[in-house]
Amino acid sequence: MVPETSSPTLGPTATVVPTLAPTYCGPGFFEDYDSDGTGRGCVLCPMGKSNGLQSAPICTVCGAGKIAAQEGSVSCELCPGGRFNADTDATDASRHDSVEDCTESPAGYTPNAARTSYEKCVSPFTTRGEGSAMCDACEALHYMNEDGECASCPDGTNCDSVGNELGSLWVEHGYFRATVQSTKVYPCTFGAAACAGGNTTGDGLCSDGHEGLLCDSCQESYYYDSYAMECLTCSNTAQVAAPLIVIGTIALVVGGVIAYNYKYNYDFWTAYFEEHKERLFMQMNQGTMVMVTWQIVTGLGQAYSFR
């Protein structure tokens, strides 16, 4: 047993515990007596060394994979998880006296059981970065399923990074995934215009105005535009219809005026038509071409956002 002493102080030299020599020093100490029983007495093992024996003359430097970060250590401790110490010389205590003496294992590797080196994870398992204690992630192009196994990512997902998991797969534009448990990803009927993609599932993947399985249904107050192949707000219908209503109204007025004049000025208009019919037919054809061109441009504007 060690006699009662004052609290040891840390310093540049080993801490000495005053004793009534001769006596026996316990674990965590070493005996520093001269042959006549005098000397420093029981001295705490310095950091980087340990002693688990009674009346030991020395403390031993920690071996590879271990450290003693405090004075008076009875035994050396393994480096913490994710770190290793490859110093096998075991003569320099300064290489075993701090956690910083334990090096983080590289990404994709974990320390061995003795913490003396590191081992590569078995593909497709890997780590999320340096200093990992376990191979608890999946390599790029793979995801971890609910059974803790790595599976290949399906088409339509973005798995370029490590650590993908089934519940948070990133779905690309134009694809649909029903639930967080789904392992299947399907191309959307209306393509990227309907399915915006993202780190979600179900309706959360649908673009504005779309909903349902594969995002192929339009929400309330939306309609499906076959040119654009997407759901547009009903206000767009009014925008398209307004010019047609104006043109139709003008056509009706002009037609009414012509019909009135034709009825009450039959001979005049008959002679006028016979004299100018070729030019009138040409103008009618040009007007038809203008109308058709306008309809085509309007459709393209909706399909490709030229509006």
C-alpha positions in Angstrom: 0.0 0.0 0.0 1.1 3.5 -0.7 1.1 5.8 2.3 -1.1 8.9 2.3 0.6 11.7 0.4 -0.1 15.1 -0.8 -1.7 15.4 -4.3 1.0 15.0 -7.0 1.8 17.9 -9.3 2.4 17.7 -13.0 5.7 19.1 -14.3 8.5 18.5 -16.7 9.8 15.7 -14.5 8.1 12.6 -13.2 5.8 13.3 -10.1 7.3 12.0 -6.9 5.1 10.8 -4.0 7.0 11.3 -0.7 7.2 8.1 1.3 8.5 6.9 4.7 11.1 4.7 3.1 11.5 1.8 2.8 8.0 0.8 1.5 6.4 -0.9 -1.5 5.0 0.9 -4.5 1.8 -0.2 -6.1 0.5 -0.3 -9.7 0.9 3.0 -11.5 4.1 3.7 -9.7 7.7 2.6 -9.9 10.3 2.4 -7.0 13.1 4.8 -7.2 15.3 3.8 -4.2 19.0 3.7 -3.7 20.6 0.7 -2.2 20.4 2.2 1.3 16.7 2.7 1.0 16.8 6.4 0.2 15.8 8.3 -2.9 12.7 9.7 -4.5 10.5 6.8 -3.3 7.4 5.9 -5.2 7.2 7.8 -8.5 4.1 8.0 -10.8 4.6 6.4 -14.2 5.0 9.2 -16.7 2.5 9.6 -19.6 3.2 7.2 -22.4 4.2 4.4 -19.8 2.3 2.2 -17.4 2.9 -0.4 -14.7 0.4 -2.9 -13.4 2.7 -4.7 -10.9 3.7 -4.2 -7.2 7.2 -2.9 -6.4 8.2 -2.5 -10.0 11.5 -0.8 -10.6 10.4 0.8 -13.9 7.3 1.7 -16.0 7.0 0.2 -19.5 6.5 2.2 -22.6 3.1 1.5 -24.3 3.3 -0.8 -27.3 1.9 -0.3 -30.8 -1.8 0.6 -30.9 -1.9 1.9 -27.3 -1.4 5.1 -25.3 -1.3 6.3 -21.7 -2.6 9.9 -21.7 -2.3 10.3 -17.9 0.4 9.9 -15.3 0.2 6.9 -13.1 -1.5 4.6 -15.6 -1.8 1.0 -14.5 -2.2 -0.1 -18.1 -2.1 1.4 -21.6 -5.3 1.9 -23.5 -6.1 1.1 -27.1 -6.3 4.1 -29.5 -9.9 5.3 -29.8 -12.1 4.0 -32.6 -11.1 5.1 -36.1 -7.4 5.6 -35.0 -4.2 3.5 -34.9 -0.6 3.7 -33.7 1.9 1.8 -35.7 4.9 2.6 -33.5 6.4 -0.9 -32.7 9.7 0.3 -31.3 8.2 0.9 -27.8 11.1 3.0 -26.6 9.8 6.5 -27.0 7.0 7.3 -24.5 6.4 10.6 -26.3 4.9 8.7 -29.2 2.3 7.1 -26.9 1.3 9.9 -24.5 -1.7 11.5 -26.3 -4.7 10.7 -28.5 -2.9 12.8 -31.2 -0.3 10.0 -31.3 -3.1 7.8 -32.8 -3.5 8.5 -36.5 -6.9 8.5 -38.2 -7.4 5.7 -40.7 -7.8 6.7 -44.3 -11.2 6.9 -46.0 -12.3 3.4 -47.1 -10.3 1.8 -44.3 -10.8 1.0 -40.6 -8.2 0.1 -37.9 -7.6 -3.5 -37.1 -8.6 -4.9 -33.7 -5.1 -4.2 -32.2 -5.1 -0.6 -33.5 -1.7 -1.2 -34.9 -2.6 -0.7 -38.6 -5.7 -0.4 -40.9 -7.6 -2.6 -43.2 -9.5 -1.9 -46.4 -13.3 -2.3 -46.3 -14.7 -5.1 -48.4 -16.4 -3.7 -51.5 -19.0 -2.4 -52.0 -18.8 -1.3 -48.3 -16.7 1.7 -47.4 -16.6 4.5 -44.8 -18.0 8.0 -44.9 -14.6 9.6 -44.5 -11.3 9.4 -42.5 -11.2 8.2 -39.0 -14.1 5.7 -39.2 -14.3 2.8 -36.8 -16.6 0.7 -39.0 -17.3 0.1 -42.7 -20.8 1.4 -42.3 -21.5 3.1 -45.7 -21.8 2.0 -49.3 -19.6 3.0 -52.2 -20.8 5.4 -55.0 -23.4 3.9 -57.3 -24.7 1.8 -54.4 -27.2 2.4 -51.6 -27.7 0.7 -48.2 -31.0 -1.2 -48.0 -33.1 -1.8 -44.9 -31.2 -5.1 -44.2 -27.9 -3.2 -44.0 -26.6 -4.5 -47.3 -25.3 -2.5 -50.3 -27.3 -2.7 -53.5 -26.8 -1.1 -56.9 -28.6 2.1 -57.4 -31.5 1.8 -60.0 -31.6 3.9 -63.2 -33.1 7.3 -62.6 -31.2 8.0 -59.4 -28.1 10.0 -58.7 -25.7 8.0 -56.5 -22.3 9.6 -57.4 -21.3 10.1 -53.8 -20.7 7.5 -51.0 -23.1 6.9 -48.1 -26.4 6.6 -50.1 -29.3 5.1 -48.3 -32.6 3.7 -49.5 -34.8 6.2 -47.6 -33.0 9.3 -49.1 -32.2 8.3 -52.7 -31.9 11.3 -55.0 -34.3 10.9 -58.0 -33.3 12.5 -61.3 -35.5 14.7 -63.5 -38.1 12.7 -65.5 -38.3 9.8 -63.0 -40.7 8.8 -60.3 -40.4 6.9 -57.0 -43.5 6.1 -55.0 -42.3 5.8 -51.4 -39.1 5.9 -49.3 -39.2 2.1 -49.1 -39.4 1.7 -52.9 -36.5 0.1 -54.7 -38.0 0.7 -58.1 -37.7 4.0 -60.0 -39.9 4.6 -63.2 -39.6 7.0 -66.1 -42.5 9.6 -66.0 -45.1 9.4 -68.8 -44.7 13.1 -69.5 -40.9 13.2 -68.9 -38.9 15.9 -67.1 -41.7 18.5 -67.6 -43.9 16.5 -65.2 -41.3 15.1 -62.8 -38.9 17.6 -61.3 -36.8 15.1 -59.3 -35.2 15.6 -56.0 -34.5 14.0 -52.6 -38.2 13.0 -52.0 -40.9 10.6 -53.2 -44.5 10.5 -54.5 -46.2 13.9 -55.3 -43.1 15.6 -53.9 -41.3 14.7 -57.2 -44.0 16.3 -59.4 -43.7 19.7 -61.1 -46.2 22.4 -60.4 -49.7 21.4 -61.6 -48.9 17.7 -61.7 -49.8 15.0 -59.2 -50.5 11.2 -58.9 -48.6 8.1 -59.9 -45.9 9.0 -62.4 -47.1 12.6 -62.0 -49.4 12.1 -65.0 -52.5 13.8 -63.6 -53.2 17.5 -63.5 -54.1 19.2 -60.3 -57.3 21.2 -59.9 -57.3 24.5 -62.0 -54.8 22.9 -64.4 -55.3 21.4 -67.8 -53.1 19.1 -70.0 -51.5 20.8 -73.0 -50.6 18.2 -75.7 -48.1 20.6 -77.3 -46.2 21.3 -74.2 -46.8 17.8 -72.8 -47.4 19.3 -69.3 -50.1 20.6 -67.1 -50.7 24.4 -67.4 -52.9 26.7 -65.4 -56.3 27.3 -66.8 -55.5 31.1 -67.1 -53.3 30.0 -70.0 -56.4 28.9 -71.8 -57.9 32.3 -71.5 -54.7 33.9 -72.8 -54.9 31.7 -75.9 -58.6 32.1 -76.4 -58.7 35.9 -76.1 -57.1 36.6 -79.5 -59.3 34.1 -81.2 -62.4 35.7 -79.7 -61.3 39.1 -81.0 -60.5 37.8 -84.5 -63.8 35.9 -84.6 -65.7 39.0 -83.5 -64.0 41.1 -86.2 -64.7 38.4 -88.8 -68.4 38.3 -87.8 -68.7 42.1 -88.1 -67.0 42.2 -91.5 -69.0 39.3 -92.7 -72.2 41.0 -91.6 -71.4 44.2 -93.4 -70.5 42.3 -96.6 -73.7 40.2 -96.4 -75.8 43.4 -95.9 -74.2 45.1 -98.9 -74.4 42.0 -101.0 -78.1 41.7 -100.3 -79.0 45.3 -101.1 -76.3 45.9 -103.8 -76.3 42.5 -105.5 -75.5 43.8 -109.0 -72.6 46.0 -107.9 -71.0 43.3 -105.8 -71.5 40.6 -108.4 -69.7 42.8 -111.0 -67.0 43.7 -108.4 -66.4 40.0 -107.6 -66.1 39.0 -111.2 -63.6 41.8 -111.9 -61.5 41.1 -108.8 -62.0 37.4 -107.9 -58.4 36.3 -108.6 -57.1 39.0 -106.2 -59.8 38.2 -103.7 -59.0 34.5 -103.7 -55.3 35.2 -103.3 -56.0 37.5 -100.3 -58.2 34.8 -98.8 -55.4 32.2 -99.2 -52.9 34.6 -97.6 -55.3 35.2 -94.7 -55.7 31.5 -94.2 -51.9 31.0 -94.2 -51.5 33.8 -91.6 -54.1 32.1 -89.3 -52.5 28.7 -89.6 -49.0 30.2 -89.0 -50.3 32.0 -85.9 -51.8 28.8 -84.5 -48.5 26.9 -85.0 -46.5 29.6 -83.4 -48.9 29.8 -80.5 -48.6 26.0 -80.0 -44.8 26.1 -80.2 -44.8 28.9 -77.7 -46.6 26.8 -75.2 -44.5 23.7 -75.8 -41.1 25.4 -75.6 -41.9 28.4 -73.4 -41.6 31.0 -76.3 -44.1 33.1 -74.5 
